[in-house]
Amino acid sequence: MSNRVRLNARLVSRADLRFSPSGVAVLQAGLHHRAAVAEAGVERQLDFELEAIALGDAARRLDRQALGTELDIDGFLAPRSRRSRTLIVHIIEFKTI
C-alpha cells in the first residue's frame, strides 16, 4: 500500500517552531491549494486550505519560508493524533516554486 501526497500549495500560516521532547524540530502550518483537475471528463475547480506538519530538517527549512511562498510538497496523510479521524499532511520534502 502507498500513502503519498504531492501537491502545489501556498504557505498561508505557520506556528512557532518548537521541539519534541526528544529534540526533533516540529512546525505546524496552513496551506492553500488551488487547481483545476479533470474528473470523469469534466474540469473541476479546487480551492481549499489544509493543515500540515513538518519535522526535522523540513521543519527548520519551512520555518524560514515567507508566508505566501508557493511550494511543491511531497508527503503523506496521517491522523492528527492516535484517536483523531482528522487528517493532516506530513511534509517530508518541499521546494519553492
Biopython code that builds the backbone (N, CA, C, O; Angstrom):
import numpy as np
from Bio.PDB.StructureBuilder import StructureBuilder

atoms = [
    (1, "MET", "N", (0.822, -1.185, 0.000)),
    (1, "MET", "CA", (0.000, 0.000, 0.000)),
    (1, "MET", "C", (0.866, 1.248, 0.000)),
    (1, "MET", "O", (1.987, 1.255, 0.509)),
    (2, "SER", "N", (0.326, 2.278, -0.572)),
    (2, "SER", "CA", (1.074, 3.527, -0.662)),
    (2, "SER", "C", (0.254, 4.664, -0.065)),
    (2, "SER", "O", (-0.972, 4.681, -0.178)),
    (3, "ASN", "N", (0.920, 5.591, 0.554)),
    (3, "ASN", "CA", (0.292, 6.795, 1.096)),
    (3, "ASN", "C", (1.228, 7.942, 0.763)),
    (3, "ASN", "O", (2.164, 8.236, 1.507)),
    (4, "ARG", "N", (0.965, 8.579, -0.359)),
    (4, "ARG", "CA", (1.831, 9.664, -0.801)),
    (4, "ARG", "C", (0.972, 10.823, -1.281)),
    (4, "ARG", "O", (0.000, 10.632, -2.012)),
    (5, "VAL", "N", (1.337, 12.014, -0.865)),
    (5, "VAL", "CA", (0.658, 13.230, -1.290)),
    (5, "VAL", "C", (1.678, 14.098, -1.994)),
    (5, "VAL", "O", (2.779, 14.317, -1.490)),
    (6, "ARG", "N", (1.308, 14.586, -3.154)),
    (6, "ARG", "CA", (2.163, 15.509, -3.890)),
    (6, "ARG", "C", (1.268, 16.632, -4.372)),
    (6, "ARG", "O", (0.330, 16.388, -5.131)),
    (7, "LEU", "N", (1.535, 17.854, -3.948)),
    (7, "LEU", "CA", (0.716, 18.972, -4.388)),
    (7, "LEU", "C", (1.488, 20.278, -4.318)),
    (7, "LEU", "O", (2.484, 20.408, -3.606)),
    (8, "ASN", "N", (0.994, 21.231, -5.076)),
    (8, "ASN", "CA", (1.491, 22.596, -5.004)),
    (8, "ASN", "C", (0.550, 23.359, -4.103)),
    (8, "ASN", "O", (-0.668, 23.240, -4.233)),
    (9, "ALA", "N", (1.095, 24.137, -3.196)),
    (9, "ALA", "CA", (0.272, 24.904, -2.267)),
    (9, "ALA", "C", (1.033, 26.141, -1.824)),
    (9, "ALA", "O", (2.260, 26.202, -1.891)),
    (10, "ARG", "N", (0.269, 27.123, -1.370)),
    (10, "ARG", "CA", (0.843, 28.368, -0.860)),
    (10, "ARG", "C", (0.851, 28.289, 0.664)),
    (10, "ARG", "O", (-0.139, 27.886, 1.276)),
    (11, "LEU", "N", (1.963, 28.673, 1.270)),
    (11, "LEU", "CA", (2.079, 28.713, 2.729)),
    (11, "LEU", "C", (1.291, 29.912, 3.239)),
    (11, "LEU", "O", (1.649, 31.053, 2.947)),
    (12, "VAL", "N", (0.217, 29.667, 4.002)),
    (12, "VAL", "CA", (-0.639, 30.769, 4.450)),
    (12, "VAL", "C", (-0.537, 31.034, 5.948)),
    (12, "VAL", "O", (-0.914, 32.114, 6.404)),
    (13, "SER", "N", (-0.041, 30.082, 6.717)),
    (13, "SER", "CA", (0.155, 30.313, 8.153)),
    (13, "SER", "C", (1.176, 29.311, 8.666)),
    (13, "SER", "O", (1.442, 28.276, 8.055)),
    (14, "ARG", "N", (1.734, 29.664, 9.812)),
    (14, "ARG", "CA", (2.646, 28.711, 10.464)),
    (14, "ARG", "C", (2.758, 29.091, 11.925)),
    (14, "ARG", "O", (2.729, 30.267, 12.286)),
    (15, "ALA", "N", (2.885, 28.076, 12.753)),
    (15, "ALA", "CA", (3.080, 28.274, 14.188)),
    (15, "ALA", "C", (4.567, 28.509, 14.439)),
    (15, "ALA", "O", (5.384, 28.411, 13.523)),
    (16, "ASP", "N", (4.899, 28.813, 15.661)),
    (16, "ASP", "CA", (6.304, 28.945, 16.026)),
    (16, "ASP", "C", (6.974, 27.575, 15.982)),
    (16, "ASP", "O", (6.365, 26.566, 16.339)),
    (17, "LEU", "N", (8.218, 27.547, 15.545)),
    (17, "LEU", "CA", (8.996, 26.318, 15.543)),
    (17, "LEU", "C", (9.139, 25.844, 16.989)),
    (17, "LEU", "O", (9.494, 26.620, 17.877)),
    (18, "ARG", "N", (8.858, 24.569, 17.210)),
    (18, "ARG", "CA", (9.013, 24.005, 18.545)),
    (18, "ARG", "C", (9.815, 22.718, 18.431)),
    (18, "ARG", "O", (10.152, 22.272, 17.334)),
    (19, "PHE", "N", (10.112, 22.136, 19.576)),
    (19, "PHE", "CA", (10.903, 20.911, 19.584)),
    (19, "PHE", "C", (10.205, 19.857, 20.419)),
    (19, "PHE", "O", (9.663, 20.148, 21.485)),
    (20, "SER", "N", (10.226, 18.627, 19.921)),
    (20, "SER", "CA", (9.633, 17.497, 20.652)),
    (20, "SER", "C", (10.492, 17.213, 21.881)),
    (20, "SER", "O", (11.608, 17.723, 21.983)),
    (21, "PRO", "N", (9.990, 16.409, 22.814)),
    (21, "PRO", "CA", (10.799, 16.056, 23.992)),
    (21, "PRO", "C", (12.137, 15.406, 23.619)),
    (21, "PRO", "O", (13.103, 15.486, 24.378)),
    (22, "SER", "N", (12.186, 14.770, 22.456)),
    (22, "SER", "CA", (13.439, 14.143, 22.029)),
    (22, "SER", "C", (14.317, 15.090, 21.207)),
    (22, "SER", "O", (15.360, 14.680, 20.698)),
    (23, "GLY", "N", (13.898, 16.366, 21.074)),
    (23, "GLY", "CA", (14.727, 17.363, 20.406)),
    (23, "GLY", "C", (14.506, 17.509, 18.912)),
    (23, "GLY", "O", (15.286, 18.188, 18.245)),
    (24, "VAL", "N", (13.461, 16.890, 18.362)),
    (24, "VAL", "CA", (13.175, 16.989, 16.928)),
    (24, "VAL", "C", (12.378, 18.264, 16.661)),
    (24, "VAL", "O", (11.395, 18.536, 17.351)),
    (25, "ALA", "N", (12.792, 19.041, 15.671)),
    (25, "ALA", "CA", (12.077, 20.256, 15.292)),
    (25, "ALA", "C", (10.703, 19.897, 14.733)),
    (25, "ALA", "O", (10.568, 18.945, 13.964)),
    (26, "VAL", "N", (9.672, 20.675, 15.131)),
    (26, "VAL", "CA", (8.286, 20.438, 14.700)),
    (26, "VAL", "C", (7.688, 21.787, 14.300)),
    (26, "VAL", "O", (7.797, 22.769, 15.034)),
    (27, "LEU", "N", (7.056, 21.818, 13.127)),
    (27, "LEU", "CA", (6.413, 23.042, 12.671)),
    (27, "LEU", "C", (5.055, 22.705, 12.073)),
    (27, "LEU", "O", (4.953, 21.902, 11.146)),
    (28, "GLN", "N", (4.013, 23.331, 12.616)),
    (28, "GLN", "CA", (2.674, 23.186, 12.068)),
    (28, "GLN", "C", (2.411, 24.362, 11.143)),
    (28, "GLN", "O", (2.825, 25.486, 11.424)),
    (29, "ALA", "N", (1.712, 24.097, 10.026)),
    (29, "ALA", "CA", (1.495, 25.133, 9.022)),
    (29, "ALA", "C", (0.127, 24.977, 8.377)),
    (29, "ALA", "O", (-0.488, 23.911, 8.419)),
    (30, "GLY", "N", (-0.330, 26.071, 7.778)),
    (30, "GLY", "CA", (-1.551, 26.069, 6.989)),
    (30, "GLY", "C", (-1.198, 26.269, 5.530)),
    (30, "GLY", "O", (-0.355, 27.104, 5.200)),
    (31, "LEU", "N", (-1.837, 25.507, 4.653)),
    (31, "LEU", "CA", (-1.574, 25.565, 3.226)),
    (31, "LEU", "C", (-2.848, 25.896, 2.463)),
    (31, "LEU", "O", (-3.945, 25.550, 2.900)),
    (32, "HIS", "N", (-2.705, 26.558, 1.335)),
    (32, "HIS", "CA", (-3.837, 26.836, 0.455)),
    (32, "HIS", "C", (-3.514, 26.251, -0.918)),
    (32, "HIS", "O", (-2.457, 26.521, -1.488)),
    (33, "HIS", "N", (-4.444, 25.442, -1.442)),
    (33, "HIS", "CA", (-4.266, 24.793, -2.746)),
    (33, "HIS", "C", (-5.366, 25.247, -3.687)),
    (33, "HIS", "O", (-6.544, 25.255, -3.327)),
    (34, "ARG", "N", (-4.976, 25.623, -4.885)),
    (34, "ARG", "CA", (-5.943, 25.997, -5.923)),
    (34, "ARG", "C", (-5.486, 25.347, -7.224)),
    (34, "ARG", "O", (-4.334, 25.494, -7.631)),
    (35, "ALA", "N", (-6.406, 24.623, -7.875)),
    (35, "ALA", "CA", (-6.062, 23.947, -9.129)),
    (35, "ALA", "C", (-7.328, 23.559, -9.869)),
    (35, "ALA", "O", (-8.428, 23.586, -9.316)),
    (36, "ALA", "N", (-7.150, 23.199, -11.126)),
    (36, "ALA", "CA", (-8.220, 22.617, -11.928)),
    (36, "ALA", "C", (-7.794, 21.192, -12.267)),
    (36, "ALA", "O", (-6.667, 20.969, -12.710)),
    (37, "VAL", "N", (-8.683, 20.236, -12.062)),
    (37, "VAL", "CA", (-8.398, 18.836, -12.377)),
    (37, "VAL", "C", (-9.543, 18.265, -13.202)),
    (37, "VAL", "O", (-10.681, 18.728, -13.118)),
    (38, "ALA", "N", (-9.222, 17.260, -13.994)),
    (38, "ALA", "CA", (-10.255, 16.589, -14.781)),
    (38, "ALA", "C", (-10.776, 15.396, -13.990)),
    (38, "ALA", "O", (-10.002, 14.584, -13.482)),
    (39, "GLU", "N", (-12.092, 15.307, -13.894)),
    (39, "GLU", "CA", (-12.733, 14.189, -13.216)),
    (39, "GLU", "C", (-13.925, 13.750, -14.063)),
    (39, "GLU", "O", (-14.848, 14.528, -14.304)),
    (40, "ALA", "N", (-13.894, 12.496, -14.510)),
    (40, "ALA", "CA", (-14.961, 11.942, -15.340)),
    (40, "ALA", "C", (-15.220, 12.822, -16.566)),
    (40, "ALA", "O", (-16.363, 13.022, -16.978)),
    (41, "GLY", "N", (-14.134, 13.338, -17.132)),
    (41, "GLY", "CA", (-14.250, 14.144, -18.336)),
    (41, "GLY", "C", (-14.697, 15.576, -18.130)),
    (41, "GLY", "O", (-14.905, 16.305, -19.100)),
    (42, "VAL", "N", (-14.846, 15.990, -16.887)),
    (42, "VAL", "CA", (-15.295, 17.344, -16.569)),
    (42, "VAL", "C", (-14.209, 18.039, -15.761)),
    (42, "VAL", "O", (-13.631, 17.454, -14.844)),
    (43, "GLU", "N", (-13.935, 19.304, -16.113)),
    (43, "GLU", "CA", (-12.946, 20.056, -15.334)),
    (43, "GLU", "C", (-13.563, 20.498, -14.016)),
    (43, "GLU", "O", (-14.666, 21.045, -13.987)),
    (44, "ARG", "N", (-12.851, 20.259, -12.942)),
    (44, "ARG", "CA", (-13.322, 20.612, -11.606)),
    (44, "ARG", "C", (-12.333, 21.597, -10.985)),
    (44, "ARG", "O", (-11.125, 21.361, -10.998)),
    (45, "GLN", "N", (-12.840, 22.684, -10.450)),
    (45, "GLN", "CA", (-12.010, 23.694, -9.796)),
    (45, "GLN", "C", (-11.869, 23.340, -8.312)),
    (45, "GLN", "O", (-12.864, 23.124, -7.619)),
    (46, "LEU", "N", (-10.640, 23.285, -7.842)),
    (46, "LEU", "CA", (-10.367, 23.020, -6.429)),
    (46, "LEU", "C", (-9.816, 24.282, -5.793)),
    (46, "LEU", "O", (-8.987, 24.973, -6.385)),
    (47, "ASP", "N", (-10.272, 24.581, -4.594)),
    (47, "ASP", "CA", (-9.811, 25.754, -3.859)),
    (47, "ASP", "C", (-10.058, 25.476, -2.387)),
    (47, "ASP", "O", (-11.184, 25.616, -1.910)),
    (48, "PHE", "N", (-9.001, 25.078, -1.651)),
    (48, "PHE", "CA", (-9.190, 24.699, -0.257)),
    (48, "PHE", "C", (-7.926, 24.931, 0.558)),
    (48, "PHE", "O", (-6.831, 25.088, 0.017)),
    (49, "GLU", "N", (-8.106, 24.947, 1.864)),
    (49, "GLU", "CA", (-6.980, 25.034, 2.795)),
    (49, "GLU", "C", (-6.874, 23.731, 3.556)),
    (49, "GLU", "O", (-7.871, 23.043, 3.776)),
    (50, "LEU", "N", (-5.661, 23.397, 3.957)),
    (50, "LEU", "CA", (-5.439, 22.197, 4.743)),
    (50, "LEU", "C", (-4.294, 22.435, 5.710)),
    (50, "LEU", "O", (-3.464, 23.323, 5.519)),
    (51, "GLU", "N", (-4.274, 21.623, 6.745)),
    (51, "GLU", "CA", (-3.225, 21.724, 7.748)),
    (51, "GLU", "C", (-2.097, 20.760, 7.417)),
    (51, "GLU", "O", (-2.305, 19.704, 6.820)),
    (52, "ALA", "N", (-0.902, 21.155, 7.824)),
    (52, "ALA", "CA", (0.275, 20.337, 7.564)),
    (52, "ALA", "C", (1.214, 20.406, 8.764)),
    (52, "ALA", "O", (1.109, 21.293, 9.611)),
    (53, "ILE", "N", (2.124, 19.453, 8.810)),
    (53, "ILE", "CA", (3.157, 19.422, 9.837)),
    (53, "ILE", "C", (4.452, 18.960, 9.178)),
    (53, "ILE", "O", (4.446, 18.106, 8.292)),
    (54, "ALA", "N", (5.544, 19.531, 9.621)),
    (54, "ALA", "CA", (6.870, 19.137, 9.133)),
    (54, "ALA", "C", (7.747, 18.858, 10.347)),
    (54, "ALA", "O", (7.616, 19.505, 11.386)),
    (55, "LEU", "N", (8.635, 17.893, 10.200)),
    (55, "LEU", "CA", (9.545, 17.511, 11.282)),
    (55, "LEU", "C", (10.994, 17.600, 10.812)),
    (55, "LEU", "O", (11.275, 17.506, 9.617)),
    (56, "GLY", "N", (11.896, 17.781, 11.749)),
    (56, "GLY", "CA", (13.327, 17.755, 11.452)),
    (56, "GLY", "C", (13.769, 18.873, 10.531)),
    (56, "GLY", "O", (13.368, 20.026, 10.688)),
    (57, "ASP", "N", (14.615, 18.506, 9.555)),
    (57, "ASP", "CA", (15.162, 19.497, 8.627)),
    (57, "ASP", "C", (14.065, 20.188, 7.826)),
    (57, "ASP", "O", (14.157, 21.387, 7.566)),
    (58, "ALA", "N", (13.024, 19.447, 7.430)),
    (58, "ALA", "CA", (11.919, 20.056, 6.680)),
    (58, "ALA", "C", (11.246, 21.144, 7.523)),
    (58, "ALA", "O", (10.848, 22.177, 6.985)),
    (59, "ALA", "N", (11.114, 20.930, 8.827)),
    (59, "ALA", "CA", (10.510, 21.935, 9.714)),
    (59, "ALA", "C", (11.382, 23.176, 9.798)),
    (59, "ALA", "O", (10.874, 24.296, 9.741)),
    (60, "ARG", "N", (12.693, 22.989, 9.932)),
    (60, "ARG", "CA", (13.588, 24.137, 10.013)),
    (60, "ARG", "C", (13.584, 24.943, 8.716)),
    (60, "ARG", "O", (13.595, 26.174, 8.742)),
    (61, "ARG", "N", (13.570, 24.247, 7.595)),
    (61, "ARG", "CA", (13.553, 24.927, 6.288)),
    (61, "ARG", "C", (12.232, 25.649, 6.067)),
    (61, "ARG", "O", (12.218, 26.778, 5.577)),
    (62, "LEU", "N", (11.115, 25.005, 6.425)),
    (62, "LEU", "CA", (9.800, 25.621, 6.248)),
    (62, "LEU", "C", (9.661, 26.857, 7.131)),
    (62, "LEU", "O", (8.995, 27.819, 6.747)),
    (63, "ASP", "N", (10.277, 26.841, 8.300)),
    (63, "ASP", "CA", (10.222, 27.982, 9.214)),
    (63, "ASP", "C", (10.867, 29.231, 8.599)),
    (63, "ASP", "O", (10.533, 30.351, 8.984)),
    (64, "ARG", "N", (11.774, 29.045, 7.659)),
    (64, "ARG", "CA", (12.464, 30.166, 7.015)),
    (64, "ARG", "C", (11.717, 30.702, 5.794)),
    (64, "ARG", "O", (12.127, 31.713, 5.225)),
    (65, "GLN", "N", (10.637, 30.052, 5.383)),
    (65, "GLN", "CA", (9.886, 30.485, 4.205)),
    (65, "GLN", "C", (8.916, 31.604, 4.569)),
    (65, "GLN", "O", (8.290, 31.570, 5.629)),
    (66, "ALA", "N", (8.798, 32.570, 3.710)),
    (66, "ALA", "CA", (7.853, 33.673, 3.923)),
    (66, "ALA", "C", (6.431, 33.191, 3.671)),
    (66, "ALA", "O", (6.195, 32.341, 2.814)),
    (67, "LEU", "N", (5.487, 33.746, 4.430)),
    (67, "LEU", "CA", (4.088, 33.453, 4.153)),
    (67, "LEU", "C", (3.781, 33.910, 2.735)),
    (67, "LEU", "O", (4.264, 34.954, 2.297)),
    (68, "GLY", "N", (2.986, 33.136, 2.024)),
    (68, "GLY", "CA", (2.672, 33.429, 0.635)),
    (68, "GLY", "C", (3.553, 32.680, -0.350)),
    (68, "GLY", "O", (3.275, 32.688, -1.549)),
    (69, "THR", "N", (4.608, 32.032, 0.127)),
    (69, "THR", "CA", (5.509, 31.285, -0.746)),
    (69, "THR", "C", (4.789, 30.081, -1.345)),
    (69, "THR", "O", (4.102, 29.339, -0.644)),
    (70, "GLU", "N", (4.959, 29.900, -2.661)),
    (70, "GLU", "CA", (4.400, 28.731, -3.354)),
    (70, "GLU", "C", (5.367, 27.567, -3.195)),
    (70, "GLU", "O", (6.569, 27.704, -3.422)),
    (71, "LEU", "N", (4.825, 26.421, -2.803)),
    (71, "LEU", "CA", (5.636, 25.242, -2.513)),
    (71, "LEU", "C", (5.190, 24.043, -3.338)),
    (71, "LEU", "O", (4.003, 23.886, -3.625)),
    (72, "ASP", "N", (6.133, 23.211, -3.713)),
    (72, "ASP", "CA", (5.873, 21.901, -4.304)),
    (72, "ASP", "C", (6.162, 20.906, -3.179)),
    (72, "ASP", "O", (7.312, 20.729, -2.777)),
    (73, "ILE", "N", (5.110, 20.261, -2.679)),
    (73, "ILE", "CA", (5.194, 19.463, -1.453)),
    (73, "ILE", "C", (5.107, 17.980, -1.752)),
    (73, "ILE", "O", (4.315, 17.542, -2.586)),
    (74, "ASP", "N", (5.929, 17.221, -1.061)),
    (74, "ASP", "CA", (5.896, 15.756, -1.117)),
    (74, "ASP", "C", (5.733, 15.273, 0.320)),
    (74, "ASP", "O", (6.516, 15.649, 1.193)),
    (75, "GLY", "N", (4.725, 14.446, 0.571)),
    (75, "GLY", "CA", (4.498, 13.971, 1.930)),
    (75, "GLY", "C", (3.505, 12.836, 1.979)),
    (75, "GLY", "O", (3.361, 12.079, 1.018)),
    (76, "PHE", "N", (2.816, 12.718, 3.108)),
    (76, "PHE", "CA", (1.818, 11.669, 3.289)),
    (76, "PHE", "C", (0.722, 12.167, 4.212)),
    (76, "PHE", "O", (0.894, 13.171, 4.903)),
    (77, "LEU", "N", (-0.399, 11.471, 4.226)),
    (77, "LEU", "CA", (-1.526, 11.792, 5.100)),
    (77, "LEU", "C", (-1.483, 10.921, 6.343)),
    (77, "LEU", "O", (-1.144, 9.740, 6.278)),
    (78, "ALA", "N", (-1.830, 11.520, 7.478)),
    (78, "ALA", "CA", (-1.919, 10.767, 8.729)),
    (78, "ALA", "C", (-2.921, 11.465, 9.642)),
    (78, "ALA", "O", (-3.149, 12.667, 9.512)),
    (79, "PRO", "N", (-3.520, 10.715, 10.566)),
    (79, "PRO", "CA", (-4.419, 11.350, 11.532)),
    (79, "PRO", "C", (-3.661, 12.353, 12.387)),
    (79, "PRO", "O", (-2.466, 12.195, 12.640)),
    (80, "ARG", "N", (-4.371, 13.394, 12.831)),
    (80, "ARG", "CA", (-3.774, 14.413, 13.689)),
    (80, "ARG", "C", (-3.184, 13.800, 14.962)),
    (80, "ARG", "O", (-2.130, 14.228, 15.433)),
    (81, "SER", "N", (-3.865, 12.806, 15.508)),
    (81, "SER", "CA", (-3.384, 12.098, 16.706)),
    (81, "SER", "C", (-3.891, 10.664, 16.636)),
    (81, "SER", "O", (-4.633, 10.309, 15.720)),
    (82, "ARG", "N", (-3.502, 9.858, 17.579)),
    (82, "ARG", "CA", (-3.913, 8.440, 17.576)),
    (82, "ARG", "C", (-5.422, 8.252, 17.583)),
    (82, "ARG", "O", (-5.935, 7.327, 16.953)),
    (83, "ARG", "N", (-6.132, 9.114, 18.284)),
    (83, "ARG", "CA", (-7.583, 8.959, 18.414)),
    (83, "ARG", "C", (-8.379, 9.805, 17.426)),
    (83, "ARG", "O", (-9.608, 9.739, 17.400)),
    (84, "SER", "N", (-7.700, 10.583, 16.630)),
    (84, "SER", "CA", (-8.377, 11.503, 15.711)),
    (84, "SER", "C", (-8.682, 10.830, 14.374)),
    (84, "SER", "O", (-7.972, 9.919, 13.948)),
    (85, "ARG", "N", (-9.730, 11.287, 13.730)),
    (85, "ARG", "CA", (-10.048, 10.859, 12.368)),
    (85, "ARG", "C", (-9.742, 11.983, 11.374)),
    (85, "ARG", "O", (-9.874, 11.797, 10.165)),
    (86, "THR", "N", (-9.337, 13.143, 11.884)),
    (86, "THR", "CA", (-8.976, 14.276, 11.039)),
    (86, "THR", "C", (-7.571, 14.064, 10.479)),
    (86, "THR", "O", (-6.634, 13.769, 11.220)),
    (87, "LEU", "N", (-7.440, 14.216, 9.163)),
    (87, "LEU", "CA", (-6.148, 14.002, 8.509)),
    (87, "LEU", "C", (-5.396, 15.313, 8.316)),
    (87, "LEU", "O", (-6.000, 16.366, 8.108)),
    (88, "ILE", "N", (-4.068, 15.233, 8.388)),
    (88, "ILE", "CA", (-3.199, 16.358, 8.057)),
    (88, "ILE", "C", (-2.090, 15.841, 7.139)),
    (88, "ILE", "O", (-1.786, 14.648, 7.120)),
    (89, "VAL", "N", (-1.500, 16.751, 6.387)),
    (89, "VAL", "CA", (-0.385, 16.402, 5.506)),
    (89, "VAL", "C", (0.907, 16.489, 6.300)),
    (89, "VAL", "O", (1.194, 17.509, 6.927)),
    (90, "HIS", "N", (1.677, 15.423, 6.272)),
    (90, "HIS", "CA", (3.022, 15.427, 6.859)),
    (90, "HIS", "C", (3.988, 15.729, 5.713)),
    (90, "HIS", "O", (4.101, 14.952, 4.764)),
    (91, "ILE", "N", (4.673, 16.852, 5.810)),
    (91, "ILE", "CA", (5.590, 17.275, 4.754)),
    (91, "ILE", "C", (6.940, 16.592, 4.962)),
    (91, "ILE", "O", (7.618, 16.810, 5.966)),
    (92, "ILE", "N", (7.309, 15.765, 3.994)),
    (92, "ILE", "CA", (8.607, 15.086, 4.035)),
    (92, "ILE", "C", (9.667, 15.953, 3.355)),
    (92, "ILE", "O", (10.786, 16.099, 3.847)),
    (93, "GLU", "N", (9.285, 16.522, 2.214)),
    (93, "GLU", "CA", (10.206, 17.351, 1.422)),
    (93, "GLU", "C", (9.388, 18.409, 0.698)),
    (93, "GLU", "O", (8.204, 18.214, 0.422)),
    (94, "PHE", "N", (10.026, 19.523, 0.396)),
    (94, "PHE", "CA", (9.373, 20.563, -0.394)),
    (94, "PHE", "C", (10.438, 21.392, -1.097)),
    (94, "PHE", "O", (11.603, 21.422, -0.702)),
    (95, "LYS", "N", (9.995, 22.057, -2.148)),
    (95, "LYS", "CA", (10.840, 23.045, -2.792)),
    (95, "LYS", "C", (9.976, 24.226, -3.148)),
    (95, "LYS", "O", (8.767, 24.083, -3.333)),
    (96, "THR", "N", (10.576, 25.382, -3.246)),
    (96, "THR", "CA", (9.822, 26.574, -3.617)),
    (96, "THR", "C", (9.623, 26.569, -5.127)),
    (96, "THR", "O", (10.448, 26.058, -5.884)),
    (97, "ILE", "N", (8.518, 27.145, -5.536)),
    (97, "ILE", "CA", (8.187, 27.184, -6.975)),
    (97, "ILE", "C", (8.511, 28.575, -7.502)),
    (97, "ILE", "O", (8.316, 28.848, -8.686)),
]
sb = StructureBuilder()
sb.init_structure("model")
sb.init_model(0)
sb.init_chain("A")
sb.init_seg("    ")
for serial, (resi, resn, name, xyz) in enumerate(atoms, 1):
    if name == "N":
        sb.init_residue(resn, " ", resi, " ")
    sb.init_atom(name, np.array(xyz, "f"), 0.0, 1.0, " ", f" {name:<3s}", serial, name[0])
structure = sb.get_structure()
